[in-house]
Amino acid sequence: MGNPKPVRSEVWLIDFGIAAKVRPALVVSEPHGDEDRALIAVVPHTTSIRRSKYEIQVSPPFLKKNGVFLLQGFVTVPPAYFVKKLGMLSGSQMELIENGLRDWLSL
């Protein structure tokens, strides 16, 4: 079956390990090429809300619990950690995430 091929703006359940558990995360990177490291950049979704400006709230229908995408939780993970595709954010929802990442990273 092989590893999944997540694409930008998809939300997947990802196994972050025992301490961080399986949770939804948003793919924010472009697909990697054969010459690249097999890593995919994601922003995790959390229900532990602190009202930080680096927490972006969007409410796609496939996420059952209210929460936020935690920009400061940005991490790269290999394709093998991706468990199940949940859905895809709309263009306007992705724009909120992209703008937040630009602000946080001063880009």
C-alpha positions in Angstrom: 0.0 0.0 0.0 2.9 2.4 0.7 3.0 5.7 2.6 0.2 8.2 2.1 0.8 11.3 0.0 -0.7 14.2 2.0 -1.0 17.5 0.2 -1.1 21.1 1.3 -4.4 22.2 3.1 -5.4 18.6 4.0 -6.1 17.8 7.6 -4.9 14.3 8.7 -4.9 12.3 11.9 -1.2 12.0 12.7 0.6 9.8 15.3 2.9 12.2 17.1 4.0 9.5 19.6 3.0 8.4 23.0 3.4 11.8 24.8 1.7 13.9 22.1 -0.9 11.2 21.0 -2.8 10.9 17.8 -4.3 14.3 16.8 -5.4 16.2 13.7 -2.9 18.4 11.9 -2.9 20.5 8.9 -0.4 20.0 6.0 1.3 23.3 5.2 4.2 22.2 3.0 4.4 21.3 -0.7 4.9 17.6 -1.6 8.5 16.5 -1.3 10.5 15.3 -4.4 12.6 12.2 -4.7 15.8 14.1 -3.9 14.3 15.7 -0.8 14.0 14.3 2.7 10.6 12.6 3.2 9.3 15.1 5.6 5.9 16.9 5.6 5.4 20.2 7.5 2.2 20.3 9.6 0.5 22.5 12.2 -1.3 20.5 14.9 -4.9 21.1 16.0 -5.5 21.4 19.7 -8.5 21.8 22.0 -6.2 23.4 24.7 -6.9 27.0 23.8 -4.9 29.8 25.4 -6.2 32.7 23.2 -2.7 33.3 21.7 -2.5 35.3 18.5 -0.7 32.2 17.1 -3.8 30.0 17.5 -6.0 30.1 14.4 -9.6 29.0 14.8 -11.3 27.5 11.8 -14.2 25.2 12.1 -14.3 22.7 9.2 -17.2 20.2 9.5 -14.9 17.2 9.7 -13.3 18.3 13.0 -15.8 17.4 15.7 -14.2 19.2 18.6 -13.8 23.0 18.8 -10.2 23.9 18.8 -7.4 25.8 17.1 -4.5 25.2 14.8 -1.4 25.9 16.9 1.0 27.7 14.7 3.8 27.5 17.3 3.4 23.7 17.2 4.8 23.7 13.6 6.7 20.5 13.0 7.9 18.1 10.2 6.9 14.5 10.3 7.6 11.5 7.9 4.7 10.1 5.8 4.6 7.0 7.9 3.1 9.0 10.8 0.0 9.9 8.9 -2.9 7.7 9.9 -6.1 9.0 8.2 -7.2 11.9 6.0 -10.0 13.8 7.6 -10.7 16.5 5.1 -9.4 19.7 3.5 -9.5 23.4 4.5 -11.0 25.9 2.1 -8.9 28.6 0.4 -10.0 31.3 2.9 -9.3 29.0 5.9 -5.8 28.3 4.5 -5.3 32.0 4.0 -5.8 32.5 7.8 -3.2 29.9 8.6 -0.7 31.2 6.0 -1.1 34.8 7.3 -0.6 33.6 10.9 2.5 31.7 9.9 3.9 34.7 8.1 3.3 36.9 11.2 4.8 34.4 13.6 7.9 33.8 11.4 8.2 37.5 10.4 8.1 36.7 6.7 
